[in-house]
Amino acid sequence: MPVLALGISYRRAPVELLERLAFTHEDFPKAYRRLLDMEAVTEGVILSTCNRVEVFGEVASYHSGFLDMKRFLAESREIPPDEFAEPLYAHYEDDAALHLFSVAAGLDSMVLGEPQILAQVRQAYRVAEGEHAAGPSLSRFFRSAIRTGRRVRAETAIGASPAAMVEAGTSLAERELGGLAGRSVLVVGAGGMAALAVRDLRARGVGTLRILNRSFERASRLASRAGAEAGGLDGLAVGIARADLVVTSTGAAGTVVGPDTVREALQNGRDGGPLFFLDLAVPRDVDPAVAELDGVRVADIDDLRAELTGGGAGDEELGRARGIVTEEARRFAAWRRAAKLAPLIQSLRDRGARIQAAELARVAPRLSRLSDKEWAAVQALASGIVAKLLHEPIVRLKDQPGPGPDSLARALAELFGIEPPSGA
């Protein structure tokens, strides 16, 4: 059965829509049950990241699969389909492979070659496996994509700057504030992105650095490495009041910094200087209403798009990476064709073997005086003739690009009087 990819990404959708479409870990059990209940979908994998929400399915056909998977997104996220119809895209069969392999390689990322996406693709596949949603077809599909991503990272310099997103954000903050040297900075969060931000900020010569996190222990560990102060989220308003720059990256399901908290900070202890929020999270940590407060500027993932123009990869490395993606996509397409044609090819060989056996049985009484060695030579001759007659049609069948094998498969099946393969 064919493979269809349906999705929305940062390229055409605002972060607000991506937030509404995003799946959390808790959503997956119910979401996969709903997806597999769709009549046209037999296997499925959901890829939900900061910059994209995509559903991959083994489907009965393009049209039925598209309608069912679009309905799944609308119903599971409780969003009217017309609200995401414009940025919605679909990739089918070979194009679906080329798309996923490019995604896994980081070639479709906001930061070209960013390394996190490969781990996210791998995790999406593991979750689908755990929910018994990824069968033989999508398992091979995603394993091939993961291999592609690994090859691109091992064989090219794509993704050599994993901190590009953070660097773009802190560069923007530096321009907005007229420099970061000596500035007071608050970092909300203690995960990987927060750690990258702390390292980059220290390199830019910031002054006082405070790290707040829901887990004080995690905040303390990061703070001890960075020579910073640590605290819990109960100190958020006080921390904001003391800061020139607030960087957030918590991974929370909802907003962490609301307008009331910021208003309290502005009224209690701010010296009137500019206050800049750099929100690196999706879903966003900073409520959009915060940007409406006087003296406050908020930048989120949408604002960083203009900052990210290449990820540091040269044209030669990018060309090599795309070459690997194309090579692996062709390899997967060849495997798909071979798997689809395998029953027909086996039927052809079985028919040839039956004809060979029947003809040998017919002439055996007239050749009874042959020795065992001579009879074996006759059998080998008959077997060789059958194999050579079938070899060229089978090779040409396997080598046909695109939809070519389907029409040839139907013709061969009709000519030889055997059942055509499913979908041909």
C-alpha positions in Angstrom: 0.0 0.0 0.0 1.2 3.6 -0.7 2.7 6.0 1.8 1.4 9.5 2.3 2.8 12.4 4.4 0.5 15.2 5.5 1.7 18.2 7.5 2.2 21.8 8.4 5.5 23.4 9.1 7.1 26.7 10.0 7.6 27.5 6.3 4.0 28.4 5.8 2.3 28.4 9.3 2.7 30.9 12.1 3.9 29.6 15.5 0.4 30.1 16.9 -1.1 27.5 14.6 1.8 25.1 15.2 1.1 25.4 18.9 -2.5 24.5 18.5 -1.7 21.5 16.3 1.2 20.2 18.4 0.8 16.8 20.1 2.2 16.2 23.7 3.4 12.9 24.9 0.2 12.4 26.8 -1.8 12.9 23.6 -0.3 10.1 21.7 -2.2 7.0 23.0 -5.6 8.5 22.1 -4.3 10.1 18.9 -2.9 6.8 17.5 -6.2 5.0 18.3 -8.1 7.7 16.4 -5.6 7.6 13.5 -5.8 3.8 13.1 -9.6 4.0 13.2 -9.5 5.9 10.0 -10.7 3.6 7.2 -8.0 4.5 4.7 -5.1 4.3 7.2 -3.4 1.0 8.1 -0.2 2.3 9.7 0.8 5.7 11.1 3.5 7.8 12.6 3.1 11.3 14.1 6.0 13.7 14.0 5.4 16.7 16.3 8.2 19.2 16.9 8.7 22.9 17.5 8.6 23.6 13.8 6.3 21.0 12.2 3.4 18.7 12.8 3.3 15.8 10.3 1.4 12.6 10.0 2.8 9.7 7.9 0.5 6.9 6.9 0.3 3.8 4.9 -3.0 4.4 3.1 -5.4 2.8 0.7 -5.0 5.6 -1.9 -3.9 9.2 -2.1 -7.4 10.7 -2.1 -8.9 8.6 0.7 -5.7 8.8 2.7 -5.6 12.6 2.3 -9.2 13.1 3.4 -8.9 10.7 6.4 -5.6 12.1 7.7 -6.8 15.7 7.3 -9.9 14.8 9.2 -7.7 13.2 11.9 -5.7 16.4 12.4 -8.9 18.4 12.6 -10.7 16.1 15.0 -7.8 15.2 17.3 -6.6 18.9 17.6 -10.2 20.3 17.6 -9.3 22.8 14.9 -11.7 23.4 11.9 -9.9 22.1 8.8 -10.2 25.4 6.9 -8.0 27.0 9.5 -5.0 24.9 8.4 -6.0 24.1 4.8 -3.8 26.9 3.3 -0.4 25.8 4.9 -1.2 22.1 4.7 1.0 20.1 2.3 1.0 16.5 1.2 3.8 14.2 -0.2 3.0 10.8 -1.8 5.1 7.7 -2.3 8.6 8.6 -3.6 8.0 12.3 -2.8 7.1 11.3 0.8 10.4 9.5 1.1 12.3 12.4 -0.3 10.6 14.7 2.2 11.1 12.6 5.3 14.7 11.9 4.5 15.3 15.6 4.0 13.6 16.3 7.3 15.7 13.7 9.1 18.9 15.1 7.6 18.0 18.6 8.8 17.7 20.0 5.3 14.1 21.2 5.9 14.8 22.8 9.3 14.7 26.5 10.2 18.4 26.1 11.1 19.9 24.1 8.2 21.3 20.8 9.5 20.1 21.3 13.1 20.9 18.1 15.0 17.8 17.8 17.2 15.4 16.8 14.4 17.1 13.4 13.8 16.5 12.5 17.5 12.9 13.7 17.1 12.3 11.6 14.0 13.7 8.6 15.9 11.6 9.3 19.0 8.4 9.7 16.8 9.1 6.2 15.3 9.6 4.7 18.7 6.4 6.1 20.1 4.5 4.8 17.0 6.1 1.4 17.6 5.0 1.5 21.2 1.5 2.3 20.2 1.6 -0.6 17.6 0.9 1.9 14.8 4.1 1.5 12.8 3.9 -1.8 10.8 6.4 -3.3 8.3 6.0 -0.5 5.7 6.5 2.6 8.0 9.1 0.8 10.1 11.3 0.4 7.0 10.4 3.9 5.9 11.5 5.5 9.2 14.6 3.3 9.6 15.7 4.4 6.2 15.1 8.0 7.1 17.2 7.7 10.3 20.0 6.0 8.4 19.9 9.0 5.9 20.2 11.5 8.7 23.1 9.7 10.3 24.9 9.5 6.9 24.5 13.2 6.3 25.9 14.0 9.7 28.8 11.6 9.3 29.7 12.4 5.7 29.1 16.2 5.5 29.6 19.3 7.6 25.9 20.1 7.6 24.8 20.8 11.2 28.2 21.7 12.4 26.7 24.6 14.5 24.1 23.1 16.9 23.7 26.4 18.7 22.6 28.3 15.6 19.1 28.9 16.9 20.4 30.3 20.2 23.1 32.4 18.5 20.5 33.9 16.2 18.3 34.8 19.2 21.0 36.3 21.3 22.3 38.3 18.4 18.9 39.7 17.9 18.7 40.6 21.7 22.2 42.2 21.4 21.0 44.5 18.7 17.7 45.3 20.4 19.5 46.2 23.7 22.5 47.9 22.2 24.9 45.2 23.5 24.8 42.5 26.1 28.1 43.2 27.9 27.3 43.8 31.6 23.6 43.3 31.1 21.5 41.5 33.8 20.0 38.3 32.3 17.4 35.9 33.5 17.2 32.4 31.9 13.9 30.5 32.6 14.5 26.7 32.0 17.4 24.4 32.5 17.3 22.0 29.6 19.5 21.7 26.5 18.4 25.0 24.8 18.8 26.9 28.1 22.3 25.5 28.6 23.2 26.6 25.1 21.8 30.0 25.8 23.8 30.3 29.1 27.0 29.4 27.3 26.4 31.9 24.5 25.4 34.7 26.9 28.6 34.2 29.0 30.6 34.4 25.8 29.0 37.8 25.1 30.1 39.1 28.4 26.7 39.4 30.3 26.8 40.6 33.9 24.5 39.0 36.5 23.0 35.8 35.3 20.1 34.0 37.1 18.6 30.7 36.2 15.1 29.7 37.3 13.4 26.4 36.7 10.5 24.4 38.0 13.1 22.0 39.4 15.5 24.0 41.7 17.9 21.1 41.6 18.3 21.3 37.8 18.6 25.0 37.9 21.3 24.7 40.5 23.3 22.2 38.4 23.3 24.5 35.4 24.0 27.6 37.5 27.0 26.0 39.2 28.6 25.3 35.7 27.9 28.9 34.6 28.7 30.9 37.7 25.1 32.0 37.9 22.4 32.3 40.6 19.7 29.6 40.8 16.0 29.7 41.9 12.6 28.3 41.4 9.7 29.7 39.4 8.2 31.3 42.5 10.9 34.0 42.0 9.9 34.8 38.5 8.5 38.3 39.0 11.5 39.4 41.1 13.9 37.9 38.5 12.2 39.7 35.7 12.3 43.0 37.6 16.1 42.7 37.9 16.7 41.7 34.3 17.4 43.5 31.0 17.0 40.3 29.0 14.8 37.3 29.8 15.5 34.0 27.8 12.8 31.3 28.1 13.0 27.7 27.0 11.0 25.4 29.4 9.2 22.8 27.3 6.0 23.6 29.3 2.6 22.7 27.7 1.3 26.3 28.3 2.7 29.8 28.9 5.0 30.4 31.8 5.3 34.1 31.7 2.0 36.0 31.7 1.2 39.7 31.5 0.3 40.0 35.2 3.7 38.7 36.2 5.5 41.1 33.9 3.3 44.0 35.0 4.1 43.2 38.6 7.8 43.2 37.7 7.5 46.6 35.9 5.8 48.2 38.8 8.1 46.8 41.5 11.8 47.5 41.0 12.3 48.2 37.2 14.5 51.2 36.6 12.7 52.1 33.4 15.2 50.6 31.0 14.2 48.3 28.1 13.1 44.8 28.8 13.6 42.2 26.1 12.1 38.6 26.1 13.7 36.0 23.9 11.2 33.0 23.8 13.0 30.0 22.3 10.1 27.5 23.2 7.3 26.0 21.2 4.7 26.1 22.5 5.6 29.6 23.5 6.6 30.3 27.1 5.7 34.0 27.0 2.1 35.0 26.6 1.6 37.1 23.5 -0.1 39.8 25.6 3.2 40.5 27.3 4.4 42.2 24.1 1.6 44.8 24.4 3.0 46.2 27.7 4.9 49.5 27.5 8.7 49.2 27.4 8.6 45.5 26.6 9.8 43.7 23.4 9.2 40.0 22.8 10.8 37.9 20.1 9.8 34.3 19.5 10.6 31.5 17.0 8.7 33.4 14.2 11.0 36.4 14.7 14.1 34.2 14.4 13.3 33.1 10.9 14.8 36.2 9.3 17.9 35.7 11.3 18.5 32.2 10.1 19.7 32.2 6.5 22.0 29.2 6.1 23.2 27.4 9.2 26.8 27.9 8.1 26.9 25.2 5.5 28.6 25.9 2.2 27.1 25.1 -1.2 29.4 22.1 -1.6 28.4 20.5 1.7 24.7 21.2 1.0 25.0 19.6 -2.4 26.7 16.5 -0.9 23.9 16.3 1.8 21.2 16.5 -0.9 23.0 13.9 -2.9 22.9 11.5 0.0 19.2 12.2 0.6 18.4 11.5 -3.1 20.5 8.3 -3.1 18.8 6.9 0.0 15.3 7.9 -1.3 16.0 6.0 -4.5 17.2 3.0 -2.5 14.0 3.0 -0.5 11.9 3.4 -3.6 13.7 0.4 -5.2 13.0 -1.6 -2.0 9.3 -0.6 -2.2 9.1 -1.7 -5.8 10.8 -5.0 -5.1 8.6 -5.7 -2.1 5.5 -4.9 -4.2 6.6 -7.0 -7.1 7.9 -9.9 -5.1 4.6 -11.9 -5.2 4.3 -11.5 -9.0 7.9 -12.4 -9.6 7.6 -15.5 -7.4 4.4 -16.4 -9.3 6.2 -16.1 -12.6 9.0 -18.4 -11.3 6.6 -20.9 -9.8 4.7 -21.0 -13.1 8.0 -21.6 -15.0 9.0 -24.3 -12.5 5.6 -26.1 -13.0 5.9 -26.0 -16.8 9.4 -27.3 -16.5 8.4 -30.1 -14.2 5.4 -31.0 -16.4 7.4 -31.1 -19.6 10.2 -33.2 -18.0 7.6 -35.6 -16.7 6.1 -35.9 -20.2 9.4 -36.8 -21.9 10.8 -38.9 -19.1 9.5 -42.2 -20.4 11.2 -41.6 -23.7 14.5 -40.8 -22.0 14.5 -43.7 -19.6 17.7 -45.1 -21.0 19.7 -42.0 -19.9 22.1 -42.3 -17.1 21.5 -40.3 -13.9 24.2 -37.9 -14.9 22.6 -37.4 -18.4 19.2 -36.9 -16.9 20.6 -34.3 -14.5 22.0 -32.5 -17.5 18.6 -32.5 -19.2 17.0 -31.1 -16.0 19.7 -28.4 -15.8 19.1 -27.5 -19.5 15.4 -27.1 -18.9 15.9 -25.1 -15.8 18.4 -22.8 -17.5 16.0 -22.1 -20.5 13.2 -21.2 -18.1 15.5 -18.9 -16.0 16.8 -17.1 -19.1 13.3 -16.6 -20.5 12.1 -15.0 -17.3 15.3 -13.0 -16.5 14.9 -10.1 -18.9 11.2 -9.4 -18.1 11.9 -9.5 -14.3 15.0 -7.2 -14.6 13.1 -4.7 -16.7 10.1 -4.9 -14.3 12.4 -4.0 -11.4 14.2 -1.2 -13.2 11.2 0.7 -14.3 11.0 4.1 -12.6 7.9 5.8 -11.1 4.6 4.1 -11.9 6.0 2.1 -14.8 6.2 -1.2 -12.9 2.4 -1.1 -12.2 1.4 -1.2 -15.9 4.1 -3.8 -16.7 3.1 -5.9 -13.8 -0.5 -5.9 -15.0 0.6 -6.8 -18.5 2.8 -9.6 -17.4 0.2 -11.0 -15.0 -2.4 -11.0 -17.8 0.0 -12.6 -20.4 1.0 -15.4 -18.0 -2.4 -15.9 -16.6 -1.5 -15.1 -13.0 -2.9 -12.8 -10.3 -1.5 -9.3 -10.5 0.1 -7.8 -7.4 -2.1 -5.7 -5.0 -2.3 -2.1 -6.2 -0.9 -2.7 -9.6 
